[in-house]
Amino acid sequence: MKRFSNYSELTDYMDRLGLFHMDLSLARMEAFRDARGLSGVETVHVVGTNGKGSTTTFFCSLARAHGLKVGTFTSPHFVSPRERIQVNRRMLTEAAWVDLANEVMAVPGGEELTYFEFQTCLAMVAFERAGVDLAVMEAGLGGRYDATNVFRPGLTLFTPIGMDHEQILGPTLGDIARDKAGAIHEGGVAMTGPQEPEAMIQLQERAEQVRARLVYAVDAAGPVDRERLGLKGIHQTANARLALAGWRWYAAGRSIPTDRVIEAFGLESAFLPGRFQRVELDGREIILDGAHNAHALKALNAALDADGIRPGRVIFACLRDKTLTDMLPLIRTLTDGPILVPAMEGERASDNHALASAIGERASASESLEAALKSGPDTDGPTLVCGSLYLLSEFYILYPRFLTA
């Protein structure tokens, strides 16, 4: 059995597992769950294409505000894998990660887990040890075969489903929604925010097929005040409303008293980096947003318009597996100024010269994000950095102070 003596050995091991290696099967996760026994932690599952991290954050903030001890599992991370697993919004220590990893490896089948499966199991062991009242698990990719779907949730929340990861989940919105709808468990309860009709049909059909209850967030919570949300942008109102509706449903089923003043505080105190986050750097305003597909870019455009913001320039980069056809016109409408395309680290990054050429004449390639941030004359309006959470990761590596509230 492999054992880790320090955190560096552990991160080397996870790197060797392959950050982007996927094997869409639940067999290894089910074997680990059955061998280790992980049924004692109650879970809420958050599934969708966009808004999963924000909805998870709002829900956890609401639960914590009402006195619950909450574990959260999210992805991806910006700087350290430790960001993915938190208890009451605090990361675990490096020593705790090593100890937990050794426990995972000691379970039969632990050494066969993929990168994401390994961290999913580590998270659930951590939450069990910490004695959390609730674990909120954000799906990584898809739904039916996502590693997080091996734990039967007390509630499944569906954020907007859109086009993304078509090479893996299927070429149409129906295909993608069908896979994500697979996260609805037999006899369970699922709640959804707004969906495209094609996606909603898949959720409804799956719920009917497995005799689950599908609840609509608009029936369980009224509109929220976007001015009092901890996460900014008009698109966050839907995420916050879904989280609030989900929280009220969850609390009612467990006789947990809820309070409107405490709910407001929970929504207002939520924080998640990289979601319409406005910071000041060297006298310039920077807006950081992880919009990485057409659906998210439309939401970003709406958020900018709603707040009367017109970026003076945009720094954009994305991964090469993204479908650019629908994204390119949206990128061009984000600004009337220059669009800088920095080279990104990693084998999945798009070629920045080719991407700049595809965007058009206002776009130019930069050798790095740091160079893009420092290049060019001052422009009216803030600088918008978007296109990939991995691009934002490079920003936070340069300026880690912006990772926390």
C-alpha positions as CSV (number, residue, x, y, z in Angstrom):
1,M,0.0,0.0,0.0
2,K,1.3,3.4,-1.0
3,R,1.7,6.0,1.8
4,F,2.5,9.7,1.7
5,S,4.9,11.2,4.2
6,N,4.3,14.9,3.2
7,Y,2.0,17.1,1.1
8,S,4.5,17.4,-1.7
9,E,4.5,13.7,-2.2
10,L,0.7,13.8,-2.3
11,T,0.5,16.6,-4.9
12,D,3.1,14.8,-7.0
13,Y,0.9,11.7,-6.9
14,M,-2.2,13.6,-7.8
15,D,-0.4,15.2,-10.7
16,R,0.6,11.8,-12.0
17,L,-3.0,10.6,-11.9
18,G,-3.6,13.1,-14.6
19,L,-5.7,16.2,-13.9
20,F,-7.8,15.7,-16.9
21,H,-8.0,11.9,-17.1
22,M,-11.6,10.8,-17.1
23,D,-13.3,7.4,-17.1
24,L,-17.0,7.7,-17.0
25,S,-18.0,4.9,-14.7
26,L,-19.1,4.7,-11.1
27,A,-17.7,1.3,-10.5
28,R,-14.6,2.4,-8.6
29,M,-16.5,5.0,-6.6
30,E,-19.2,2.4,-5.6
31,A,-16.5,-0.1,-4.7
32,F,-14.8,2.5,-2.5
33,R,-18.0,3.6,-0.9
34,D,-19.0,0.0,-0.1
35,A,-15.6,-0.9,1.2
36,R,-15.1,2.2,3.3
37,G,-18.6,3.0,4.3
38,L,-19.5,6.6,3.6
39,S,-23.3,6.7,4.1
40,G,-23.2,8.7,7.4
41,V,-22.7,12.1,5.8
42,E,-25.9,13.8,4.5
43,T,-25.3,15.5,1.2
44,V,-26.8,18.1,-1.1
45,H,-25.8,17.6,-4.8
46,V,-25.3,20.6,-7.1
47,V,-25.4,19.8,-10.8
48,G,-25.5,21.9,-14.0
49,T,-23.4,23.7,-16.5
50,N,-23.0,27.2,-15.2
51,G,-23.5,28.6,-11.7
52,K,-22.7,25.4,-9.8
53,G,-20.0,27.0,-7.7
54,S,-22.1,30.1,-7.0
55,T,-25.1,28.1,-6.0
56,T,-23.0,25.9,-3.8
57,T,-21.5,29.0,-2.1
58,F,-24.9,30.6,-1.5
59,F,-26.4,27.3,-0.1
60,C,-23.5,26.8,2.2
61,S,-23.6,30.4,3.4
62,L,-27.3,30.0,4.2
63,A,-26.7,26.8,6.1
64,R,-23.8,28.2,8.0
65,A,-25.8,31.3,8.9
66,H,-28.4,29.0,10.5
67,G,-25.8,27.3,12.6
68,L,-25.0,24.2,10.6
69,K,-21.4,22.8,10.2
70,V,-21.0,22.5,6.5
71,G,-18.5,20.8,4.3
72,T,-18.1,21.9,0.7
73,F,-16.5,20.1,-2.3
74,T,-16.0,22.2,-5.4
75,S,-13.9,22.3,-8.5
76,P,-11.7,23.3,-10.1
77,H,-9.2,25.1,-7.8
78,F,-7.2,28.2,-8.6
79,V,-3.9,27.8,-6.8
80,S,-4.0,24.8,-4.5
81,P,-6.1,21.6,-4.5
82,R,-6.8,22.4,-0.9
83,E,-9.4,25.0,-2.1
84,R,-11.6,22.1,-3.2
85,I,-12.4,20.8,0.3
86,Q,-13.5,23.2,3.0
87,V,-15.3,22.9,6.4
88,N,-17.1,26.1,7.3
89,R,-15.3,27.9,4.6
90,R,-11.9,26.9,5.9
91,M,-9.4,24.8,3.9
92,L,-7.9,21.8,5.6
93,T,-4.2,21.8,6.5
94,E,-1.6,20.1,4.4
95,A,-1.0,17.6,7.2
96,A,-4.7,16.8,7.2
97,W,-4.7,16.2,3.5
98,V,-1.8,13.8,3.9
99,D,-3.5,11.9,6.7
100,L,-6.8,11.7,4.8
101,A,-5.0,10.6,1.6
102,N,-3.3,7.8,3.4
103,E,-6.7,6.6,4.8
104,V,-8.1,6.7,1.2
105,M,-5.2,4.7,-0.1
106,A,-5.6,2.1,2.7
107,V,-9.1,1.2,1.5
108,P,-9.3,-1.6,-1.1
109,G,-9.5,0.1,-4.5
110,G,-8.2,3.4,-3.3
111,E,-5.1,3.2,-5.5
112,E,-7.3,2.7,-8.6
113,L,-9.2,6.0,-8.3
114,T,-8.8,8.8,-10.9
115,Y,-7.8,12.3,-9.9
116,F,-11.3,13.6,-9.4
117,E,-12.5,10.3,-7.7
118,F,-9.6,10.4,-5.3
119,Q,-10.4,13.9,-4.2
120,T,-14.1,13.2,-4.0
121,C,-13.4,10.2,-1.6
122,L,-10.9,12.3,0.4
123,A,-13.6,15.0,0.8
124,M,-16.2,12.6,2.1
125,V,-13.7,11.0,4.6
126,A,-12.8,14.5,5.7
127,F,-16.4,15.5,6.2
128,E,-17.1,12.3,8.2
129,R,-14.1,13.0,10.4
130,A,-15.1,16.6,10.9
131,G,-18.6,15.7,11.9
132,V,-20.3,18.1,9.5
133,D,-24.0,18.4,9.6
134,L,-24.2,18.6,5.8
135,A,-21.9,18.1,2.8
136,V,-22.6,20.1,-0.3
137,M,-21.0,18.4,-3.3
138,E,-20.6,20.2,-6.6
139,A,-20.6,17.8,-9.6
140,G,-17.4,18.0,-11.8
141,L,-18.6,17.1,-15.2
142,G,-22.0,15.7,-16.2
143,G,-24.3,14.0,-13.7
144,R,-25.1,10.4,-14.1
145,Y,-21.5,9.1,-14.1
146,D,-19.9,12.0,-12.1
147,A,-18.0,10.7,-9.1
148,T,-20.1,12.8,-6.8
149,N,-23.2,11.0,-7.8
150,V,-22.3,7.9,-5.9
151,F,-23.6,9.4,-2.7
152,R,-27.4,9.5,-2.4
153,P,-28.3,13.1,-1.7
154,G,-31.1,14.5,0.4
155,L,-31.6,17.1,-2.3
156,T,-30.3,17.7,-5.9
157,L,-30.1,21.2,-7.2
158,F,-29.9,21.9,-10.9
159,T,-28.4,25.1,-12.1
160,P,-28.8,26.2,-15.8
161,I,-27.8,23.5,-18.3
162,G,-26.0,24.7,-21.4
163,M,-23.7,23.7,-24.1
164,D,-20.3,22.6,-22.8
165,H,-18.1,19.4,-22.9
166,E,-19.9,18.3,-26.1
167,Q,-17.1,15.9,-26.9
168,I,-17.9,14.0,-23.8
169,L,-21.6,14.5,-23.0
170,G,-23.0,14.7,-26.5
171,P,-23.5,17.2,-29.3
172,T,-26.9,18.6,-28.4
173,L,-28.4,20.3,-25.4
174,G,-30.7,17.3,-25.0
175,D,-27.8,14.9,-24.8
176,I,-26.0,17.1,-22.2
177,A,-29.2,17.6,-20.1
178,R,-30.0,13.8,-20.3
179,D,-26.6,13.0,-18.8
180,K,-27.0,15.6,-16.0
181,A,-30.5,14.6,-15.3
182,G,-29.1,11.1,-14.5
183,A,-28.1,12.6,-11.1
184,I,-31.8,12.4,-10.1
185,H,-32.1,9.4,-7.8
186,E,-35.0,7.0,-7.5
187,G,-37.6,8.4,-5.1
188,G,-35.4,11.5,-4.5
189,V,-36.1,15.2,-4.6
190,A,-34.6,17.5,-7.2
191,M,-35.0,21.3,-7.5
192,T,-34.3,23.3,-10.6
193,G,-33.7,26.9,-11.5
194,P,-34.6,28.3,-15.0
195,Q,-33.8,25.9,-17.9
196,E,-34.0,25.9,-21.6
197,P,-37.1,23.9,-22.7
198,E,-35.0,21.1,-24.2
199,A,-33.1,20.7,-20.9
200,M,-36.2,21.0,-18.7
201,I,-37.9,18.2,-20.7
202,Q,-35.0,15.9,-19.8
203,L,-35.2,16.7,-16.1
204,Q,-39.0,16.1,-16.1
205,E,-38.7,12.8,-17.9
206,R,-36.0,11.5,-15.6
207,A,-37.9,12.5,-12.5
208,E,-41.0,10.7,-13.8
209,Q,-39.0,7.7,-14.8
210,V,-37.5,7.2,-11.3
211,R,-40.5,8.4,-9.4
212,A,-38.6,11.4,-8.0
213,R,-40.1,14.8,-7.1
214,L,-39.0,17.7,-9.3
215,V,-39.5,21.1,-7.6
216,Y,-39.2,24.5,-9.3
217,A,-37.2,27.1,-7.4
218,V,-39.7,29.8,-8.4
219,D,-42.4,28.0,-6.5
220,A,-40.3,27.7,-3.3
221,A,-38.7,31.2,-3.0
222,G,-39.5,34.7,-4.3
223,P,-37.0,37.0,-6.1
224,V,-33.9,38.0,-4.2
225,D,-32.5,41.5,-3.9
226,R,-29.4,41.5,-6.2
227,E,-28.0,44.6,-4.4
228,R,-27.6,42.5,-1.2
229,L,-25.9,39.5,-2.7
230,G,-22.3,38.7,-1.8
231,L,-21.7,37.5,-5.4
232,K,-22.3,40.3,-7.9
233,G,-23.9,40.3,-11.3
234,I,-27.5,40.1,-12.3
235,H,-27.2,36.4,-13.2
236,Q,-26.5,35.6,-9.6
237,T,-30.1,36.3,-8.7
238,A,-31.1,33.0,-10.3
239,N,-28.3,31.1,-8.4
240,A,-29.2,32.8,-5.1
241,R,-32.9,32.1,-5.6
242,L,-32.2,28.4,-6.3
243,A,-30.0,28.2,-3.3
244,L,-32.6,29.9,-1.1
245,A,-35.4,27.7,-2.3
246,G,-33.2,24.6,-1.8
247,W,-32.3,25.7,1.7
248,R,-35.9,26.3,2.7
249,W,-36.9,22.9,1.3
250,Y,-34.0,21.2,3.1
251,A,-34.6,23.0,6.4
252,A,-38.3,22.3,6.4
253,G,-37.7,18.6,5.9
254,R,-35.5,18.5,8.9
255,S,-37.4,20.9,11.2
256,I,-34.6,23.4,11.1
257,P,-36.1,26.9,11.9
258,T,-35.3,29.5,9.3
259,D,-35.3,33.2,9.6
260,R,-35.6,35.9,6.9
261,V,-33.1,38.2,8.5
262,I,-30.6,35.3,8.8
263,E,-31.3,34.2,5.2
264,A,-30.5,37.8,4.0
265,F,-27.3,37.7,6.0
266,G,-26.4,34.3,4.5
267,L,-26.9,35.5,0.9
268,E,-25.0,38.8,1.6
269,S,-22.0,37.2,3.2
270,A,-21.4,34.6,0.4
271,F,-18.0,34.9,-1.3
272,L,-16.4,33.1,-4.2
273,P,-13.5,34.4,-6.2
274,G,-13.7,34.8,-9.9
275,R,-17.4,35.5,-10.2
276,F,-17.8,39.0,-11.4
277,Q,-15.1,40.0,-8.9
278,R,-14.0,43.6,-9.0
279,V,-10.5,44.4,-7.7
280,E,-8.0,47.2,-8.1
281,L,-4.5,46.5,-9.4
282,D,-1.9,49.2,-9.9
283,G,-4.6,51.9,-10.1
284,R,-6.6,49.9,-12.7
285,E,-10.0,48.3,-12.0
286,I,-10.0,44.6,-13.0
287,I,-13.1,42.5,-13.3
288,L,-12.5,38.7,-13.0
289,D,-15.1,36.3,-14.3
290,G,-14.8,32.6,-15.0
291,A,-17.3,32.7,-18.0
292,H,-16.0,29.9,-20.2
293,N,-18.8,29.0,-22.6
294,A,-21.5,30.8,-24.7
295,H,-24.1,30.5,-21.9
296,A,-21.8,32.1,-19.3
297,L,-20.6,34.8,-21.7
298,K,-24.2,35.8,-22.3
299,A,-24.8,36.0,-18.6
300,L,-21.6,38.1,-18.2
301,N,-22.7,40.5,-20.9
302,A,-26.1,40.9,-19.2
303,A,-24.3,41.6,-15.9
304,L,-22.1,44.2,-17.4
305,D,-25.1,45.9,-19.1
306,A,-27.2,45.8,-15.9
307,D,-24.5,47.6,-13.9
308,G,-23.7,50.1,-16.7
309,I,-20.2,48.8,-17.1
310,R,-18.3,48.9,-20.5
311,P,-14.9,47.3,-20.2
312,G,-12.1,49.3,-21.9
313,R,-10.3,46.1,-22.9
314,V,-10.7,42.4,-22.5
315,I,-8.1,39.7,-21.7
316,F,-9.5,36.5,-23.0
317,A,-8.2,32.9,-23.2
318,C,-9.8,29.5,-23.2
319,L,-9.1,25.8,-23.4
320,R,-8.8,24.2,-26.8
321,D,-11.7,21.8,-26.3
322,K,-14.2,24.7,-26.2
323,T,-16.6,25.2,-29.2
324,L,-15.8,28.7,-30.4
325,T,-18.6,29.1,-33.0
326,D,-21.1,30.6,-30.5
327,M,-18.5,32.2,-28.3
328,L,-16.6,34.4,-30.8
329,P,-19.4,37.0,-31.4
330,L,-20.0,37.3,-27.7
331,I,-16.4,37.9,-27.0
332,R,-16.3,40.8,-29.6
333,T,-19.4,42.4,-27.9
334,L,-17.7,42.6,-24.5
335,T,-15.7,45.7,-25.4
336,D,-15.2,48.3,-28.1
337,G,-11.5,48.3,-27.2
338,P,-8.6,45.8,-27.6
339,I,-8.9,42.1,-26.9
340,L,-5.7,40.6,-25.6
341,V,-5.2,36.8,-25.8
342,P,-2.4,35.6,-23.5
343,A,-0.6,32.3,-23.8
344,M,-1.9,30.0,-21.0
345,E,0.0,27.2,-19.3
346,G,-1.1,23.6,-19.8
347,E,-1.6,21.1,-22.7
348,R,-5.3,21.9,-23.0
349,A,-4.8,25.6,-23.6
350,S,-5.8,27.1,-27.0
351,D,-3.1,28.4,-29.3
352,N,-3.3,32.1,-28.4
353,H,-2.2,33.3,-31.9
354,A,-4.8,31.2,-33.6
355,L,-7.5,32.3,-31.1
356,A,-6.6,36.0,-31.6
357,S,-6.9,35.6,-35.3
358,A,-10.3,33.9,-35.0
359,I,-11.6,36.7,-32.8
360,G,-10.7,39.4,-35.3
361,E,-8.7,42.6,-36.0
362,R,-9.1,44.0,-32.5
363,A,-7.5,41.0,-30.9
364,S,-3.8,40.4,-30.5
365,A,-1.7,37.7,-28.8
366,S,0.3,38.3,-25.6
367,E,3.1,36.2,-24.3
368,S,1.5,35.8,-20.9
369,L,-1.3,37.1,-18.7
370,E,1.2,39.3,-16.8
371,A,2.3,40.9,-20.0
372,A,-1.3,41.4,-21.1
373,L,-2.2,43.1,-17.8
374,K,0.7,45.5,-18.1
375,S,0.6,46.2,-21.9
376,G,-1.1,49.0,-23.8
377,P,-2.2,52.5,-22.9
378,D,-4.8,53.1,-20.2
379,T,-8.4,52.9,-21.5
380,D,-11.7,54.2,-20.3
381,G,-13.5,51.5,-18.4
382,P,-12.1,48.5,-16.4
383,T,-10.1,45.6,-17.8
384,L,-12.2,42.4,-18.0
385,V,-10.4,39.0,-17.6
386,C,-12.5,36.1,-18.6
387,G,-12.7,32.9,-20.7
388,S,-11.4,30.2,-18.4
389,L,-11.1,29.5,-14.7
390,Y,-7.6,28.4,-15.6
391,L,-6.8,31.8,-16.9
392,L,-8.1,33.2,-13.6
393,S,-5.9,30.6,-11.8
394,E,-2.9,32.3,-13.4
395,F,-4.1,35.7,-12.1
396,Y,-4.5,34.4,-8.6
397,I,-1.0,32.8,-8.6
398,L,0.3,36.2,-9.5
399,Y,-1.9,38.0,-7.0
400,P,-3.1,35.5,-4.3
401,R,-4.4,38.3,-2.0
402,F,-7.5,38.4,-4.2
403,L,-8.5,34.8,-3.5
404,T,-10.1,35.8,-0.2
405,A,-12.8,38.2,0.7
